[in-house]
Amino acid sequence: MSETLETLSANAPELVHVAQLARALPAIARRVSTLQRFFGYSGKEIAARLGIPDEAVEELLIQAAPGVCAGKHHWRPAVDEALPHLKAQVANCSR
Amino acid sequence: MTTASELEAQAATWLVKRDTGGMSAAEQAEFDAWMEADPRAAAAYVRLELAWKRADGLRRLRPLDGGVDEDLLAHSPFETVPIEEYPARVETRRTLDIVPSSAGAVIDAEVTQRKPRRRLATAVAAVFAVVLAVAGGFAWRAYERTGWDEYTTDYGGLSRIVLDDGSVVNLNTNSLMRVQLTRERRHIVLERGEALFKVAHDAGRPFDVEAGNTTVRAVGTEFSVRLRERADSSRGQKDIVVLVKEGRVAIDPPKITERPLERPTTLPPSTSTLSAGEAVTITAKRVNTEQPQMQVQKVAEVEVDRKLSWTEGRLWFERQTLKDVVAEFNRYNRRQMVIADPAIENLRIGGGFEATDPESFIAALEKTLGVRAFPSPSSDGDQAEVIRLVGTRETNN
């Protein structure tokens, strides 16, 4: 069943933040990432639908990824929990 | 040492490559090596991948009827919460404000009820709103005048830029380009150098490239524009070379009146069109007392690719004179080559070379044509060293 924004905000509040970050992206990057991530479009399908060059799709996804994940510190505990050895390596590296 | 933001950019590139399934075995090996080389890189990648996958939770917002809405997230009614405030807001998520769609009506009703007591405040607010609107208008006009983004490349530089409309620009060596995108027009000014444009389709918003008072207009096509310094004229005079790879473009050359194309939706009667596989060289005039010369040429597909090989950092030549080849290499390298022996100027050169590797080219010249190269101080003093090319008895025979 599809969720509404209201139920999503109650059930998965971190996604509200992600949605806000996505809204801050340039419109073209947001459309490309929405089609690729949520609707499963291929690069060629996205290019055809939006009337943009094929090679723009990958570049726009590369732009969008850090933008959508800008608040990634919210995920950090989960990552650190999953990969403690990585955390230790990073700590050693930054000394 | 690589900075955190550089690592994140690299991580994003790998993430998208892996995610779109376009990795070859060699690329996979390169990715593995990148992950192992620096634990900070691995951490950046893992964090990004996790966040990216979790963002997929927004799929739950997709319409149930199977429709596709690429602007799904654009009309989210969530209020904008500053990122730095977000953790605190999550803690109190039960009170997270979602602006209801009827909020505007509620506010209006409240204002109406209080109107008698708020007349002065309303008048002040109205005046303030007018002032804001006027100021906003001026600000917008100022943006319209000055809202240009500038992109440059140095000698040997090559840059790929995705504009906000989805068009892709490859900017060649030693180039300067300014971009202004408005609702009515996509306006590019090529001040120096060369660029290849792959234009996103938008019939309502022409894509105009201005170079040396010539305007090239396209809607959904691929073409290059180069400002080429003329060897046979005084410094500063440049020809404009336009090459169309796909689709069609309209060319508006400089007029006697020197008025550039101003109306975004109509083309002047003097405009010429150019189709895929055609190139034109427009001989610009410093003093426009006569119409510029336009020489249209047919260009075979393989030749178009060869002419655009600079987008991959390579130069291809086919029986071109050494003089022309040296001039081409000099566009890409600060260390300039000079032909010091007129006898070798017209030697014919063919083959492909790295644009920023003149040493390999010189080695090939020495090996195959007996040309000798000597580093020497520059005569005009503004460069540390030039490479002088001279013939030998073997060459001259």
Contacts between the chains, C-beta under 8 A, distances in Angstrom:
chain1	res1	chain2	res2	distance
A	1	B	64	7.4
A	2	B	60	6.5
A	2	B	61	7.0
A	2	B	62	6.2
A	2	B	63	6.6
A	2	B	64	4.5
A	3	B	60	4.3
A	3	B	61	6.4
A	5	B	61	6.8
A	5	B	76	6.1
A	5	B	77	6.3
A	5	B	78	6.7
A	5	B	98	7.1
A	6	B	98	6.0
A	8	B	58	7.9
A	8	B	60	6.2
A	8	B	61	6.6
A	9	B	78	7.2
A	9	B	93	7.3
A	9	B	96	5.9
A	9	B	98	6.2
A	10	B	93	7.3
A	10	B	94	7.9
A	12	B	57	5.6
A	13	B	90	5.2
A	13	B	93	4.3
A	13	B	96	6.7
A	14	B	54	7.3
A	14	B	90	6.9
A	15	B	54	7.9
A	15	B	55	7.5
A	15	B	57	4.9
A	15	B	58	5.6
A	16	B	78	5.5
A	16	B	81	7.9
A	16	B	96	6.9
A	17	B	81	7.3
A	17	B	83	7.7
A	17	B	86	5.2
A	17	B	90	7.6
A	18	B	54	7.5
A	18	B	55	4.7
A	18	B	57	7.7
A	18	B	58	6.3
A	19	B	58	6.1
A	19	B	73	5.5
A	19	B	76	5.0
A	19	B	78	5.9
A	20	B	76	7.7
A	20	B	78	5.9
A	20	B	80	6.2
A	20	B	81	6.3
A	21	B	83	7.6
A	22	B	55	7.7
A	22	B	58	7.6
A	22	B	73	4.5
A	23	B	73	5.9
A	23	B	74	6.5
A	23	B	76	6.3
A	23	B	78	8.0
A	23	B	80	7.8
A	26	B	164	5.0
A	27	B	71	7.9
A	27	B	74	7.0
A	27	B	164	7.5
A	28	B	162	8.0
A	28	B	164	6.1
A	28	B	165	6.5
A	28	B	166	4.6
A	28	B	200	7.9
A	30	B	71	7.8
A	30	B	73	6.0
A	30	B	74	6.6
A	31	B	70	4.1
A	31	B	71	6.6
A	32	B	166	7.9
A	34	B	69	7.8
A	34	B	70	5.2
A	34	B	71	7.5
A	34	B	72	5.4
A	34	B	73	6.0
A	35	B	68	7.3
A	35	B	70	5.2
A	36	B	20	7.6
A	37	B	52	8.0
A	37	B	55	6.9
A	37	B	56	5.8
A	37	B	58	7.8
A	37	B	59	7.4
A	38	B	56	7.4
A	38	B	58	6.4
A	38	B	59	4.8
A	38	B	61	7.7
A	38	B	62	5.8
A	38	B	72	6.6
A	39	B	62	7.1
A	39	B	68	5.1
A	39	B	70	7.8
A	42	B	20	8.0
A	43	B	20	6.1
A	49	B	70	7.3
A	50	B	70	7.3
A	50	B	166	6.1
A	50	B	200	7.4
A	51	B	166	7.4
A	51	B	200	5.7
A	51	B	201	3.2
A	51	B	202	6.9
A	51	B	220	6.4
A	52	B	165	7.9
A	52	B	166	3.3
A	52	B	167	7.2
A	52	B	168	7.9
A	52	B	200	4.3
A	52	B	201	7.5
A	53	B	166	7.3
A	53	B	167	7.2
A	53	B	168	4.9
A	53	B	198	3.9
A	53	B	199	7.9
A	53	B	200	6.9
A	53	B	222	7.6
A	55	B	160	7.9
A	55	B	168	5.7
A	55	B	198	7.2
A	56	B	162	5.1
A	56	B	166	5.0
A	56	B	167	7.3
A	56	B	168	4.9
A	56	B	198	7.4
A	56	B	200	7.1
A	58	B	16	5.9
A	58	B	17	7.7
A	58	B	20	6.8
A	59	B	160	7.1
A	59	B	162	4.4
A	59	B	168	7.2
A	60	B	162	5.9
A	60	B	166	7.1
A	61	B	16	4.5
A	61	B	19	7.7
A	61	B	20	7.3
A	62	B	9	7.7
A	62	B	12	4.9
A	62	B	13	5.3
A	62	B	16	5.0
A	63	B	12	7.9
A	63	B	162	7.2
A	65	B	12	4.3
A	65	B	15	5.6
A	65	B	16	6.3
A	65	B	48	6.2
A	65	B	52	5.6
A	66	B	8	5.5
A	66	B	9	7.2
A	66	B	12	5.1
A	66	B	48	6.9
A	68	B	51	7.2
A	68	B	52	6.9
A	68	B	55	5.3
A	69	B	47	7.4
A	69	B	48	5.4
A	69	B	51	3.6
A	69	B	52	6.0
A	69	B	55	7.2
A	70	B	83	6.9
A	71	B	83	5.7
A	71	B	86	6.3
A	72	B	47	5.2
A	72	B	48	6.9
A	72	B	50	7.9
A	72	B	51	4.5
A	74	B	86	7.3
A	74	B	87	7.0
A	74	B	90	7.7
A	75	B	47	6.5
A	75	B	50	5.4
A	75	B	51	4.9
A	75	B	54	6.4
A	76	B	47	6.9
A	78	B	50	6.6
A	79	B	43	7.7
A	79	B	46	5.8
A	79	B	47	5.2
A	79	B	50	5.5
A	82	B	46	7.9
A	82	B	50	7.9
A	83	B	43	7.9
A	83	B	46	6.1
A	86	B	39	6.4
A	86	B	42	6.1
A	86	B	43	5.4
A	86	B	46	6.5
A	87	B	43	7.6
A	89	B	39	3.5
A	89	B	42	7.6
A	89	B	43	7.7
A	90	B	39	5.3
A	90	B	40	5.7
A	90	B	43	4.8
A	92	B	39	7.7
A	93	B	38	7.3
A	93	B	39	5.2
A	93	B	40	5.6
A	94	B	40	7.4
